Amino acid sequence: MKTKVLLFANLKDRAGTREVELDLPAQASAADLKARLGEAYPALRPMLVTAIVAIDRVFATSDTPIPPGVEIAVFPPVSGG
């Protein structure tokens, strides 16, 4: 399935684009998404270990499935204070 992925902060900078399209298997999880993103954009690999995936604006765990037609965002961990 073709999936649009939005990248933020230094992920966007390293990929050189804010939005990418990936081809994922039908039963892909958030972990599968990160793996595929690292294959397509090797410069992102070190950052993907701690990157956060949101599916339709809800934080996902590594085993969260990715249904077709959802909004996916990936961004580095953030902290406040």
C-alpha positions as CSV (number, residue, x, y, z in Angstrom):
1,M,0.0,0.0,0.0
2,K,1.2,3.5,-0.8
3,T,1.6,5.5,2.3
4,K,2.3,9.2,2.7
5,V,4.6,10.1,5.7
6,L,5.2,13.5,7.1
7,L,8.6,14.2,8.5
8,F,9.4,16.9,11.1
9,A,12.4,18.8,12.6
10,N,15.8,17.2,11.9
11,L,14.2,14.2,10.2
12,K,12.9,16.5,7.6
13,D,16.3,18.2,7.3
14,R,18.2,15.0,6.8
15,A,15.7,13.5,4.3
16,G,15.7,16.8,2.4
17,T,11.9,16.8,2.2
18,R,8.9,17.2,4.5
19,E,6.8,14.5,2.9
20,V,7.7,11.1,1.5
21,E,5.7,8.2,0.0
22,L,6.5,4.7,0.9
23,D,5.2,1.4,-0.3
24,L,4.4,-0.8,2.7
25,P,2.9,-4.3,3.0
26,A,-0.8,-4.5,3.8
27,Q,-0.2,-5.6,7.4
28,A,2.6,-3.1,8.2
29,S,3.3,-1.9,11.7
30,A,4.9,1.3,12.9
31,A,8.2,-0.7,13.3
32,D,7.9,-1.8,9.6
33,L,7.4,1.8,8.7
34,K,10.6,2.9,10.5
35,A,12.5,0.1,8.9
36,R,11.3,1.0,5.4
37,L,12.0,4.7,6.0
38,G,15.6,3.8,7.0
39,E,16.0,1.8,3.8
40,A,14.8,4.6,1.7
41,Y,16.6,7.4,3.6
42,P,19.8,5.9,5.1
43,A,20.7,9.3,6.7
44,L,17.6,8.9,9.0
45,R,18.6,5.5,10.4
46,P,20.4,6.7,13.6
47,M,17.4,8.9,14.4
48,L,14.7,6.4,13.8
49,V,15.6,4.4,16.9
50,T,14.1,7.0,19.1
51,A,11.7,8.7,16.6
52,I,8.0,8.9,17.4
53,V,5.4,7.7,15.0
54,A,1.9,9.2,15.1
55,I,-1.0,7.6,13.2
56,D,-3.9,10.0,12.7
57,R,-2.4,12.2,15.5
58,V,-2.2,9.4,18.0
59,F,1.1,8.1,19.3
60,A,1.9,4.6,18.0
61,T,3.9,1.8,19.6
62,S,6.2,-0.3,17.4
63,D,3.5,-3.0,16.9
64,T,0.6,-0.6,16.1
65,P,-0.8,-1.6,12.7
66,I,-1.0,1.0,9.9
67,P,-4.4,0.9,8.2
68,P,-4.8,2.3,4.7
69,G,-5.6,6.0,4.2
70,V,-4.3,7.3,7.6
71,E,-2.1,10.3,8.3
72,I,1.4,9.3,9.4
73,A,3.8,11.7,11.0
74,V,7.3,10.9,12.3
75,F,9.3,13.2,14.5
76,P,12.2,13.1,17.0
77,P,11.5,12.9,20.7
78,V,10.6,16.2,22.3
79,S,11.0,17.5,25.8
80,G,9.7,20.5,27.5
81,G,10.4,22.2,30.7
